Amino acid sequence: MSTTTILTRALKRGLIAGFAAATVLPGCATGPRYSPPPAPDVTSYTAPTTTDAATMGASQSVIMGPAPREDWWRLLNSPQLDEVVTLALHNNPSLEAARATLAAAEQRAKATRGAHNVQVDVGGDIGRRKYGSDFLGPLASTFPTFSAYSVGPIVSYDLDIFGATRHRIEQADAMAAYNREQLRAARLQVISDTVTQALRIASLRAQIEVVERVLDADEETLELVQAARRLGVVSDVDVLTAMNRRDGDRALLPPLAQQLDAGRDALAILVGQLPAKWTAPDFALDQFNVPRELDLVVPSELVRVRPDIRAAEAELRAASAAVGVATADLYPHITLSSGWAEAGLLSGGAASGWSFIGGVTAPIFHGGALSAQRRAAEDAYQAAFAQYQLVVLSSFGQVADTLHALDHDAQALQTCETELASAQRTVELTQQGYRVGNAGILQVVTAEREQQLAEIGLVQARTQRVADTVGLFLASGDGA
């Protein structure tokens, strides 16, 4: 039996099977039916400890369960910050790009859904023809040359017996959902970056104020030493030591000023403005007041509010749909079509005609390509599932880290306040001792240096506490 005969018989069997499926298996879709992964079975973000992980110091506590507040930055009670965040949400170019990307994905999903409906087109042709003997036999060669036309509607419908179109629609919808979560993530990132830059500006301004106060103290110390030198009480070494201290502190200002200017420029870009045409407000660290009660969504709900987890879940759904498409490609593809046309000679009358056709395309031999495509889709699904698990684990880890950080921030802030009070008292006593000759200039300089470090440390501790409070809101997926 020849290879041609074998293929012909196989093709007939495929046609018969295809038309049988069209009549007895309507809606018999193949491939997996997607269901979202369950939320992690935990009731806490951190492991049990000897201290209450839900309490950070005397002024902040975490309340588990309430729905996240979208405008969480307003809890910092900074009207200037509220205005800048609003400006960034309206003008930031990355948000415009994310909105346009989402709109394109939604239109692609809409176009894909259109393939599930009846398709109506119109067709027509016109031409000049001459038939040979291969058409209707030898007498056809005697037919004269003629001009003819035909025009009419064509209706077609894909039965989608094995669900290829349904899975493609599911895949397109999943990608639209992915881009929707990417927009939420972009919005959250813009808010985060804006608040962070505003806080950075406030912190740098506070540090500059500390250095400027230290420089004023340095000048007073230098004047005191110079007066003592004129009386012959101290040596030139004391004067040089005081001058070196003042000059060293002056060197601290340019780097801080550079960081401040860079922060202002970055904030201008975030609000969609050129740095030369927009000036950032003079944020003060005292304007950022951390709330005493911090809402945190329960662990089982985190997977439903964080945009990165939801985006990973959308990719997982798209990968599942791709398995369905690859599976459906292993089975016959069946379509129905019909048409009506008016046809005739350009020089004569016209007549109507119609047709109703059922078509099937059944895969027989593709060198293993279709099976390999399905296995590749299944492997891609496993990769997407592993990536989803990684995103979930990282998200829970981020919340846990932030909770620990807030606990430590309260301790660090209390320590810095105590350290500063001790340093200030030491400076007072040392300066008094220097005036009466009971302390040397080196002791005064050392004490003042410790006070300066304590003041900057307090500023940094306050900044870190606000930053970690913001970090908890971000880890919760709030503001998206």
ZANU-966644 format. One record per residue: x, y, z of N, C-alpha, C, CB in turn. Coordinates in steps of 0.001 Angstrom, whole numbers, plus 500000, padded with zeros to 6 digits. Glycine has a CB too. Layout:
// ZANU-966644
XYZXYZXYZXYZ ...
***
This chain:
// ZANU-966644
500870498815500000500000500000500000500907501236500000499016500005501253 500633502174499110501503503338498961501299504323500102501247504027497623 502319505177500266502240506212501313501099507166501038503560506992501413 500860507485499777499754508398499417498421507833499846499737508667497908 498244506512499626496979505870500015496792505912501526496937504412499521 497871505657502265497794505687503731497394507068504224499138505277504353 498044508107503677497727509471504100496307509851503717498712510460503490 495864509392502541494499509706502098493472509108503044494261509189500670 493679507833503416492745507190504333492782507855505718493068505692504453 493972508226506168494079508893507463493362510232507449495544509088507844 493478510937506335492799512214506205491292512031506233493221512914504922 490786510980505572489349510706505594488881510419507010489008509526504675 489693509611507725489309509321509105489285510592509945490269508300509724 490243511488509692490265512746510433489054513597510134491519513519510118 488643513634508855487456514404508480486217513835509138487280514422506961 486086512516509094484907511876509710484882512142511202484902510351509446 486051511994511857486119512236513300485803513686513623487502511868513843 486292514595512783486044516015513026484579516364512942486813516852512048 483907515906511896482489516221511753481664515513512822481993515831510356 482104514310513241481400513630514325481532514437515618481951512194514519 482728514967515852482922515783517047482057517025517003484386516172517197 481870517590515827481041518789515688479601518524516057481113519319514275 479145517292515916477742516979516181477502516369517546477229516053515138 478487515643518096478248514947519357479074515474520515478523513498519186 480049516357520251480895516864521330480917518384521395482300516350521164 479795519044521268479820520503521330480280520972522711478428521080521003 481198521959522719481677522521523983482631521628524739480527522830524854 483199520591524104484102519674524824485507520254524811484090518243524183 485778521243525676487069521905525682488133521029526326486976523237526407 489353521144525814490479520401526360491360521336527172491292519726525236 492341520752527846493290521556528598492823521799530024493519522875527903 493709522386530849493398522579532276492379523694532490494676522894533057 491634523557533562490745524633534001491422525308535195489298524086534380 491736526567535041492568527264536012491799527565537298493103528555535410 492485527407538415491973527854539708493132528491540464491340526664540525 492907529630541123494002530335541803494617529495542912493503531653542377 495920529636543141496563528924544252495986529406545580498104529130544223 495906528541546575495382528964547887496366529889548589495086527739548778 495833530718549475496676531608550270497474530795551279495825532681550988 498652531252551668499444530537552676498660530344553975500746531294552961 498793529182554565498049528841555771498839529303557003497769527309555832 498883530618557212499567531186558372498701532294558955500980531729557987 498907532582560211498157533636560885499046534776561342497417533068562064 500356534659561114501281535698561535502383535837560502501869535385562925 502969537035560438504054537281559489505420536930560071504042538734559055 505529536900561380506811536637562029506691535436562958507293537878562811 507823534840563250507846533707564163507612534201565594509193532941564057 507060533355566455506837533753567854508153534124568530506145532618568637 508122535215569301509309535668570040508925535926571488509919536953569397 509918536300572261509657536584573679508969537921573864510955536563574473 508998538772572800508315540059572860507141540040571920509267541215572512 506250540978572127505066541085571285505466541734569973503942541897571988 505442540971568893505879541492567595504917542518567044506039540365566602 503715542610567589502740543574567094502847544910567808501343543024567247 503815545066568690503951546320569416505360546866569229503633546126570916 505453548123568777506742548764568580506820549992569474506958549143567092 507407549856570614507539551009571492506200551410572084508146552178570740 506183552597572689504975553058573373504026553794572446505344553952574525 504479554194571249503666555080570429503184554468569124504430556303570131 503596553250568790503157552616567551502741551179567827504273552662566484 501642550781567214501186549405567325500556548991566013500188549237568493 500621547706565705500072547149564474498724546518564774501040546111563847 497743546862563948496401546299564076496167545400562860495300547433564181 496008544115563107495821543150562038494361543079561627496317541776562468 494123543110560310492775542850559828492125543933559016491935542572560944 492281545225559370491565546251558604492011546293557147491768547618559242 491094546712556300491438546851554884492473547953554713490179547153554034 493416547768553827494452548786553619493841550120553182495469548306552569 494415551184553666493986552526553281494796552972552074494148553532554461 494112553374551009494810553705549770495637554976549896493818553854548641 495140555974550604495880557233550730496681557260552038494911558439550670 497472556211552256498196556055553507499166557192553776498935554759553506 499677557856552753500657558913552960500047560096553723501214559384551615 498734560222553694498088561308554425498182561091555939496620561432553999 498429559855556346498584559576557772499842560229558342498629558072558010 500777560642557494501988561312557959501725562769558318503072561229556899 500517563267557995500073564613558391500978565719557853500008564709559903 501332565609556563502133566642555922501370567188554714503525566085555497 500743568351554828500011568923553691500897569107552459499404570262554085 502154569489552675503068569641551539503256568309550811504431570186552014 503397567244551587503556565922550984502304565525550214503870564873552059 501131565805550762499883565472550073499828566141548702498669565897550920 500215567395548636500178568132547373501153567538546358500502569612547609 502351567202546815503363566683545897502972565291545390504741566634546588 502442564434546250502010563109545813500886563224544792501555562264547013 499937564105545024498848564322544066499400564781542726497845565354544607 500378565666542768501001566160541537501707565029540799501997567291541852 502397564173541538503104563056540907502133562073540267503976562333541933 501019561794540938500044560847540391499390561375539120498976560538541428 499351562678538946498742563252537748499740563410536606498129564595538076 501010563614536931501964564013535889503089563032535618502555565303536252 503250561991536436504409561120536249504326560354534934504528560141537414 505360560438534083505318559768532771505223558251532854506537560132531981 505813557640533876505754556180533965504319555696534160506637555680535114 503503556472534845502094556104535000501344556234533679501429556976536071 501674557256532908501052557396531587501405556209530710501493558708530909 502667555775530761503084554621529966502356553358530417504604554420530067 502212553180531734501525551994532252500046552011531877501682551907533778 499417553189531898498002553281531501497831552932530028497450554697531775 498730553432529185498637553127527761498883551645527492499634553973526973 499826551055528218500095549625528061498884548802528463501312549211528893 498220549183529546497006548484529966495901548634528928496528549013531322 495732549829528390494691550042527381494930549165526158494638551519526967 496192549055525748496513548196524606496209546737524907497981548349524220 496543546284526121496272544892526499494775544619526548496908544572527858 494001545571527033492548545391527077491955545319525680491895546525527860 492496546113524758492007546052523377492390544739522700492554547227522572 493591544225523022493975542918522472493063541824523008495446542594522810 492704541913524288491783540927524850490415541029524182491650541119526371 489981542245523927488700542442523249488743541865521838488338543936523201 489863542067521135490006541515519785490003539997519805491289542022519133 490632539418520828490651537959520931489265537401521198491604537518522030 488488538080522050487123537624522317486252537676521075486496538461523413 486572538578520155485800538671518914485882537418518071486270539839518104 486961536635518221487101535409517434486103534345517853488509534865517560 485455534522519000484487533539519482483093533791518921484440533554520999 482928534880518202481633535228517632481584534871516150481343536720517830 480405534949515593480233534751514156480962535872513405478716534718513774 481696535478512379482446536435511579481698536708510271483879535910511294 481467537963509971480761538352508751481674539245507935479417539076509074 481893538841506695482710539608505772481950539777504471484075538925505532 482482540553503607481928540683502265483056540431501281481276542093502040 482731539684500243483734539363499240483223539648497837484151537909499358 484100539859496968483720540117495581484903539961494660483128541509495434 484600539709493405485675539652492416485115540059491061486308538228492349 485993540498490225485648540869488864486844540547487989485250542378488756 486595540018486828487707539664485963487251539231484580488518538572486594 488206539078483730487956538620482365488518537215482253488597539582481295 487720536271481700488079534872481747487987534225480373487195534143482728 488798533186480245488780532323479063489035530908479559489856532768477980 488077529995479351488193528634479837488875527757478809486825528073480189 489637526804479300490269525801478452489557524473478582491745525646478806 490105523450477941489451522141477932489491521454479292490100521251476900 490329521977480242490358521363481558489132521745482382491625521763482292 488307522626481848487096523052482542485884522586481750487072524596482733 485121521654482300483902521118481679484171520372480385482930522234481412 485408519921480203485678519094479036486101519878477802484473518293478712 486270519158476660486799519780475429485925520914474917486945518735474341 484588520819475118483730521854474559483950523209475225482279521448474692 484524523220476462484720524488477157485680525402476416485231524242478557 486555524808475601487520525628474861486851526478473797488571524746474218 485600526109473486484878526897472475484125528066473094483901526007471711 484120528121474461483422529228475098484150530534474771483328529012476637 483420531570474511484075532855474211484664533481475475483073533832473558 485591534365475285486123535140476403485039536081476921487391535937475977 484967536197478269483894537022478837484392537703480113482626536161479134 483650538714480501483918539443481743482789539152482715484058540983481490 483142538815483989482133538446484967482513539002486345481967536909485023 481493539006487212481711539513488561480875538701489536481361541022488657 481230538798490830480414538246491897480664539066493156480731536736492131 479629539235493988479747539999495213478683539518496200479606541521494934 479059539454497492478101539040498492478739538800499846477398537805498040 477922538601500884478445538393502236478948536966502444477371538713503266 479894536839503393480432535542503782480351535450505299481907535348503273 479717534397505793479559534191507230480323532940507627478055534073507625 481133533046508702481905531896509172481856531834510687483368531971508681 482046530637511213482018530443512664482924529283513022480572530189513175 483793529545514005484695528519514509483984527824515674486085529133514957 483718526515515528482996525796516566483783525692517865482643524421516079 485095525824517806485944525769518995485600524551519861485797527062519817 485503523398519221485109522179519926486070521859521057485039521005518959 487353522065520836488354521654521824488949522842522594489469520886521133 488327524001522474488627525111523372489848525941523060488773524599524696 490375525860521836491566526664521535491260528157521658492087526346520118 490129528568521100489772529988521166489472530404522599488562530283520267 488767529534523332488445529864524727489717530063525546487579528757525358 490703529220525330491958529367526077492734530602525626492829528114525908 492647530940524344493318532168523886492668533398524513493273532272522340 491344533365524651490646534461525316491071534546526775489120534280525212 491145533397527427491585533366528823493005533908528951491510531933529381 493852533557528016495235534022528029495303535538527846496044533318526931 494525536059526907494517537506526672493952538255527876493701537840525415 492897537717528482492339538353529682493349538343530827491045537641530115 494098537246530941495106537159532002496206538193531790495711535746532055 496629538397530557497659539390530293497141540805530529498170539252528866 495847541030530246495263542328530579495256542529532091493830542443530014 494921541464532831494956541542534291496382541796534785494397540246534914 497356541158534141498757541379534500499128542850534328499682540491533644 498758543440533204499082544849532965498301545769533903498789545220531507 497115545329534319496360546118535297497107546153536631494932545534535491 497662545016537022498435544978538260499759545724538111498694543530538679 500313545712536905501526546480536674501258547975536822502092546178535286 500076548418536412499708549817536613499584550124538100498390550142535887 498965549214538858498848549403540300500238549443540942497992548276540928 501119548557540474502481548541541017503225549826540669503255547325540487 503023550324539446503674551566539041503167552741539876503436551834537548 501866552747540144501297553807540982501888553747542384499759553687541046 501981552549542922502550552379544256504015552798544279502408550925544717 504739552489543202506152552851543144506326554358543071506826552188541947 505465555033542306505548556494542215505275557128543575504552557032541165 504248556632544264503954557154545600505137556906546529502672556506546174 505662555689546482506790555330547342507994556228547078507175553864547130 508351556383545802509518557203545457509304558664545850509815557103543952 508083559153545676507803560545546017507926560771547519506404560944545534 507310559886548303507401560020549758508846559856550226506496558985550455 509553558910549627510944558669550026511819559879549737511501557441549305 511661560480548561512465561659548231512108562843549117512277562034546764 510823563010549420510422564095550319511027563888551705508882564183550414 510995562653552193511589562344553488513099562551553457511261560905553897 513711562193552340515163562373552202515520563859552249515671561740550878 514721564675551579514960566119551609514841566642553033513970566856550683 513788566213553728513588566660555107514748566223555995512264566114555662 515219564992555840516308564481556656517606565240556380516504562988556401 517896565494555109519126566213554766519090567647555288519339566213553247 517924568277555191517801569636555725518023569631557237516411570234555386 517513568611557901517714568527559354519186568305559687516861567393559955 519859567463558905521282567229559154522101568491558888521794566073558282 521723569237557849522419570497557563522220571491558705521918571106556234 521010571521559258520754572403560403521617572019561591519275572358560797 521798570712561807522655570266562904524087570742562688522615568732563035 524595570558561463525970570971561175526125572476561319526381570534559765 525108573226560882525190574685561016525197575103562482524020575358560286 524428574419563325524474574725564761525839574361565346523353573968565514 526387573256564855527717572858565317528750573901564903528098571470564756 528631574431563695529573575463563240529454576714564094529325575811561761 528228577072564488528080578222565396528788577954566717526587578532565649 528648576711567211529339576353568456530847576356568258528877574976568955 531288575912567073532731575929566784533276577350566819533016575293565411 532526578294566266532976579685566261533055580227567686532031580557565409 532072579868568505532096580317569894533295579724570629530790579933570607 533556578436570369534713577791571010536012578435570561534739576288570693 536115578732569271537334579353568741537543580735569358537263579462567200 536459581496569476536587582821570099537027582692571557535250583593570015 536486581684572233536865581462573631538343581119573744536016580343574248 538832580256572861540233579845572906541150581001572529540474578654571973 540740581772571522541568582912571115541666583946572238540993583567569844 540537584146572947540582585081574082541518584559575166539165585304574663 541464583246575419542357582654576413543810582744575984541983581204576662 544043582646574659545427582741574159545981584149574352545493582350572667 545128585156574166545592586518574352545963586791575805544532587497573893 545328586066576703545665586201578125546830585306578518544454585873578987 547299584499577574548420583614577836548051582377578618549469584347578560 546746582070578671546306580913579447546509579617578668544835581063579839 546358579671577348546514578487576501547583578763575466545174578099575816 547961577706574748549007577827573729548390577921572328549977576624573808 549282578137571350548828578183569957548246576840569513549988578579569034 548704575781570141548182574463569782546678574398570035548906573358570577 546234575005571138544801575015571438544031575777570374544542575632572816 544585576896569932543915577695568889543832576900567600544662579031568645 544935576267567206544928575486565964543953574309566063546348574973565643 543873573696567229542934572576567402541495573039567209543100571941568797 541160574192567765539806574734567603539535575099566147539608575967568500 540536575661565462540361576023564052540195574779563189541556576853563556 540982573746563487540862572509562714539474571881562892541954571507563136 538963571952564109537618571415564361536583572186563533537268571494565879 536673573511563526535723574315562757535825574016561263535963575806563010 537040573959560736537218573713559308536766572312558918538674573915558918 537002571343559802536535569990559517535025569903559456537052569035560555 534358570640560351532900570637560328532358571359559097532353571284561595 533051572390558641532640573078557418532653572129556222533556574278557147 533594571190556226533713570243555109532528569284555031535002569448555236 531749569209556103530588568327556090529434568901555270530126568062557508 529396570207555088528245570838554440528143570571552930528303572315554671 529235570697552138529075570504550682528486569148550282530409570665550010 528931568010550853528308566735550466526817566670550797529021565591551152 526449567222551964525032567230552322524233568124551375524850567699553772 524802569257551016524119570155550083523952569507548715524889571470549948 524965568753548284524869568060546996523758567007547030526219567400546636 523696566239548109522630565242548227521252565904548266522837564388549486 521163567054548907519891567769548973519458568244547591519998568960549929 520389568802546832520058569253545479519649568079544589521251569994544857 520347566946544733520000565766543939518605565257544304521044564651544149 518263565297545599516938564879546027515853565780545473516860564853547528 516094567071545453515121568012544887514940567778543390515564569462545142 516045567527542685515947567254541245515165565968540989517352567154540617 515443564936541795514733563663541622513242563832541876515308562594542564 512887564646542866511471564876543158510797565638542017511315565651544480 511508566565541397510953567292540254510634566336539108511935568380539781 511521565388538869511285564416537797510088563540538135512537563544537564 509939563165539395508818562319539794507476563004539560508950561934541255 507429564322539719506174565041539493506038565494538049506080566242540419 506946565004537191506830565301535763507254566699535375505439565093535331 508186567285536118508622568650535834510135568681535621508217569604536984 510574569682534868512010569895534725512545570550536001512322570775533472 513719570119536480514260570703537718514404572224537657515607570090538024 514648572768536454514829574217536336513511574981536440515503574546535019 512372574261536296511070574938536284510207574610537496510322574574535033 510717573781538399509909573415539569510818573280540772509123572095539326 510394573863541864511179573826543095510448573002544138511452575252543623 511140572052544708510533571199545724510281572000547005511435569977546016 509218571692547721508980572376548997510110572099549988507632571936549598 510242572992550954511239572812552006510643571913553091511690574191552603 510681570626552828510129569680553804510949569716555089510099568245553223 510243569630556216510886569567557530510585568215558156510401570729558457 511584567670558814511425566343559406510325566343560473512754565869560015 510126567459561123509087567544562147507686567432561542509218568856562917 507560567647560227506253567553559581505802566110559384506287568261558244 506730565183559452506400563777559225506115563113560569507556563042558476 504837562921560837504422562313562096503916560903561833503332563166562792 504605559922562388504184558538562157502910558255562933505298557544562565 501956557536562347500720557211563069500984556242564202499683556622562118 500191556354565243500368555467566391499842554065566112499671556045567610 498819553969565264498250552670564926498463552415563438496735552606565292 499034551267563118499339550898561739498463549718561336500847550550561571 497652549918560305496812548828559817497654547883558954495599549381559010 497471546602559174498181545588558398497213544466558053499412545038559180 497104544189556777496171543160556328496604541799556860496083543135554787 495633540951557170495951539616557686496682538821556607494658538868558142 497544537882556993498357537156556006497559536498554884499153536109556702 496381535969555198495612535268554165495108536207553083494440534544554789 495072537521553368494574538489552392495693539194551636493712539513553083 496943538996552062498045539710551415498139539370549935499365539385552105 497877538099549587497991537680548186496931538340547315497879536163548077 495922538934547923494833539556547162494975541068547049493507539227547802 495926541654547778496065543107547755497395543575547165495919543650549149 498429542752547237499721543187546698499736543050545180500875542369547319 500055544128544459500024544053542999501055543100542402500232545412542430 502216542939543056503215542034542490502755540584542581504557542206543205 502067540231543684501538538868543802500414538655542797501032538596545241 499548539629542673498431539508541726498940539453540286497449540687541894 500011540184539988500586540130538643501189538751538374501658541227538467 501887538191539363502457536852539200501353535814539032503346536491540404 500233536003539737499113535082539604498470535192538224498075535351540691 498432536412537665497908536597536305498802535909535274497784538097535977 500120535987535473501036535282534571500846533774534688502499535659534877 500573533300535891500322531873536080499062531449535333500193531540537577 498038532277535383496797531978534668497035531973533157495703533003535034 497833532917532666498150532955531234498924531708530818498961534220530894 499841531254531678500606530039531371499694528821531341501731529832532400 498704528781532234497733527681532225496931527685530930496785527782533435 496516528872530496495763528967529244496611528533528052495260530397529033 497914528821528094498798528407527005498859526884526895500208528978527215 498783526191528038498724524725528010497441524279527306498789524136529455 496333524968527576495080524636526922495132524846525422493971525448527505 495769525919524984495908526172523550496737525077522894496549527547523301 497867524747523521498735523707522957498038522355522936500036523608523753 497189522083523929496445520824523960495403520794522849495770520625525329 494697521896522670493665521953521628494263521791520234492901523273521713 495507522218520064496148522080518751496397520627518375497460522838518732 496285519723519333496468518296519048495215517685518418496827517540520333 494098518402518411492824517868517961492345518605516715491778517965519076 491323518073516041490835518717514814490308520119515074489744517873514178 490425520948514054489928522323514092488777522413513097491068523369513755 487590522740513591486374522655512786485751524032512638485367521675513415 485396524377511390484744525652511122483547525437510211485732526651510491 482599526311510345481441526350509452481444527689508747480102526125510230 481074527668507438481013528921506692479906528838505658482369529233506017 479335529973505373478303530054504339478431531388503641476876529875504937 477928531416502431478008532653501670476861532786500689479320532730500936 476580533973500356475566534287499336476175535319498409474218534817499979 475985535138497121476604536063496182475695536289494991477966535539495722 475784537456494480475162537782493201476266537776492162474414539169493242 476084536961491137477116536815490122476500536973488739477823535451490251 477296537425487801476788537582486448477841538135485520475580538478486441 477451538267484275478327538845483263478191540355483280478002538287481862 479267541025482979479191542475482921478287542947481783480581543063482760 478157542103480766477345542481479611475956541892479660478022542057478343 475636541153480729474337540488480756473706540524482128474472539063480302 472767539629482379472041539578483628472845538925484736470751538848483440 472201538889485917472854538344487093471978537270487721473161539455488109 472595536407488528471878535352489234472484535204490630471940534000488445 471684534702491587472149534538492962472582533099493208471049534941493959 473544532970494131474008531646494514474382531635495979475198531211493653 474360530451496606474725530356498007475520529086498260473480530393498893 476143529061499418476924527874499777476913527720501290478388527975499240 477047526490501770477192526167503197478248525083503298475821525700503845 479331525375503997480491524480503994480935524226505421481655525074503162 481211522995505725481858522631506974483284522198506683481077521509507702 484239522739507437485637522417507182486320521893508431486374523638506660 487251521008508268488004520461509385489466520332508997487433519100509820 490322520695509944491764520504509785492222519640510947492546521880509742 492693518438510627493086517496511672494582517205511580492272516187511561 495324517417512673496756517115512642496998515602512550497451517688513894 497898515206511666498230513788511498499698513536511827497922513326510062 500568514283511194501990514085511454502705515425511347502601513052510466 503306515859512480504059517108512505505452516896513087503307518166513312 505929515673513004507277515392513491507435515580514988508255516260512785 506348515429515754506425515593517204506372517023517675507662514978517704 506160517965516741506192519382517106505054519748518048506125520248515857 503846519253517772502689519632518588502819519102520016501395519108517950 503268517861520165503467517305521502504559518062522254503822515817521413 505614518430521537506699519176522171506213520555522607507898519310521212 505349521180521799504810522486522168503966522388523430503979523065521023 503199521298523551502401521124524753503295520911525971501438519948524588 504332520087525836505240519864526967505950521160527348506276518770526625 506303521953526333506947523238526615506001524156527379507404523913525308 504717524152526999503729524972527713503563524496529148502373524938526990 503584523178529347503468522647530708504686523019531547503299521122530676 505875522965530938507081523366531670507047524859531997508346523030530852 506546525657531051506438527098531297505465527382532438505986527831530022 504409526567532526503467526726533630504155526425534972502241525800533431 504949525362535011505668525030536240506628526149536630506433523712536073 507263526752535628508166527873535913507382529064536461508942528285534639 506209529338535872505380530443536350504884530184537770504191530663535409 504575528924538071504114528584539417505236528776540439503600527132539458 506441528352540071507584528542540974507862530034541182508845527836540412 507738530812540107507940532257540228506872532878541121507923532923538843 505640532414540998504560532898541857504875532596543329503210532253541447 505327531377543595505675531016544969506797531904545512506093529542545039 507781532203544652508888533054545076508400534458545415509960533118543985 507497534996544597506963536341544858506208536356546187506028536797543701 505404535317546433504654535241547693505616535176548881503714534007547695 506624534311548807507586534184549902508320535504550143508597533064549600 508741536144549063509461537418549197508571538487549815509976537893547829 507298538485549447506366539479549982506161539294551477505024539397549259 505964538055551904505813537801553329507103538126554074505411536344553573 508239537838553450509509538193554066509683539689554207510645537626553268 509218540458553215509324541909553282508493542465554433508880542537551961 507277541949554598506447542402555717507113542058557051505039541764555642 507624540828557163508277540418558407509480541300558713508710538953558324 510300541583557692511476542436557895511065543821558379512290542552556596 509990544357557802509547545696558178509021545727559611508468546185557215 508314544673560007507831544601561384508999544566562373506939543363561574 510013543772562046511204543736562909511885545106562942512203542656562417 511959545752561761512628547056561690511916548089562543512700547542560245 510579548083562530509840549045563339510089548821564830508346548953563036 510166547569565212510453547256566609511825547786567007510377545742566848 512799547581566153514152548041566439514259549558566336515144547383565490 513461550182565459513493551642565323513087552323566627512567552096564183 512060551774567269511625552363568535512741552303569569510375551645569063 513441551185569603514550551049570542515702551998570193515049549603570559 515994552083568888517086552950568448516773554416568730517358552749566954 515521554806568522515139556199568761515285556558570239513692556447568296 514858555674571104514983555923572539516451556008572949514271554821573340 517267555124572370518697555133572686519354556424572224519395553932572043 519017556878571024519607558109570483519206559329571311519180558307569023 517956559360571773517524560478572606518311560505573914516014560386572893 518505559345574508519286559266575751520735559658575510519219557849576342 521295559183574402522687559493574071522878560981573860523125558730572824 521916561636573176522035563070572919521957563863574226520934563536571946 521054563477575099520951564177576381522259564064577161519783563612577215 522863562899577167524142562711577866525243563529577214524535561228577886 525276563558575871526311564308575152526183565802575415526227564031573645 524951566304575433524759567732575700525237568099577109523276568113575528 524943567259578076525387567528579451526909567457579558524743566527580430 527513566550578825528973566431578833529623567680578252529416565192578043 529071568221577157529608569433576550529526570600577526528856569768575253 528375570728578191528212571825579146529262571750580256526800571799579752 529439570562580809530403570399581904531842570608581437530261569013582524 532144570110580235533508570249579711533841571704579422533682569414578440 532868572434578844533111573853578560533287574641579847531960574445577737 532478574318580856532660574986582141534031574669582735531554574574583116 534455573427582624535766573045583126536888573722582378535936571563583048 536715573920581059537753574591580273537898576049580703537428574511578767 536781576695581041536820578106581414537595578314582730535386578655581547 537520577307583591538208577456584888539520576688584923537307576979586028 539897576117583774541182575450583695541190574015584147542149576185584478 540040573406584306539990572008584731539885571022583562538821571806585662 539815571534582323539713570671581141540494571303580015538230570445580723 541057570464579153541804570952578023540933571112576797542942570035577726 541482571777575792540722572019574567540379570713573859541509572930573626 541254569727573980540985568443573327539745567784573924542199567506573458 539562567938575226538367567379575857537105568092575369538474567480577388 537215569405575210536063570172574704535709569743573288536359571687574737 536728569648572425536491569250571031535897567856570963537795569305570222 536419566953571779535904565578571780534447565537572225536755564686572694 534122566290573272532752566310573768531791566900572730532676567110575072 532211567976572076531365568593571052531186567650569864531972569931570582 532242566923569525532135565954568430531113564873568770533508565314568135 531144564387569993530173563369570403528750563916570363530498562857571811 528572565174570710527240565777570646526752565875569196527253567174571298 527682566273568323527310566376566909526883565026566363528474566931566082 527657563999566668527315562667566191525977562204566765528419561673566556 525719562552568010524463562157568641523279562857567984524495562470570141 523435564138567656522351564878567010522060564312565622522703566372566912 523117564051564855522911563472563522522335562069563645524236563439562724 522785561318564634522235559981564845520753560025565170522983559275565959 520324561031565952518903561166566273518098561500565026518692562245567344 518631562377564195517948562703562934517798561459562068518720563796562162 518857560698561952518814559489561138517862558445561727520215558900561002 517798558346563046516884557386563679515434557788563428517157557293565198 515143559078563530513785559551563254513425559317561788513650561048563606 514394559579560918514157559358559491513887557888559199515351559843558670 514690557021559814514539555593559570513204555090560066515660554820560228 512723555634561172511431555188561690510295555556560736511174555797563072 510361556778560193509342557167559207509466556308557959509475558665558839 510709556070557517510920555264556309510386553850556495512411555217555948 510607553259557656510120551897557885508602551869558055510795551293559120 508026552946558574506564553038558630505996553073557217506118554294559426 506619553866556350506225553888554934506430552509554313507037554957554152 507538551864554691507821550532554145506755549513554498509156550045554640 506150549637555677505087548702556048503849548913555187504728548858557530 503532550190554897502407550456554008502664549869552620502148551967553908 503890550041552149504230549523550818504199548000550799505614550025550382 504728547368551836504748545916551903503336545346551943505534545453553121 502385546139552456501001545707552515500282545890551186500276546458553595 500946546569550228500292546816548938499320547964548968499580545594548486 499408548815550016498492549934550137498807551005549101498551550522551544 497765551762548756497945552872547835497895552491546390499213553530548100 497674551205546086497635550778544691496227550790544147498229549396544545 
***
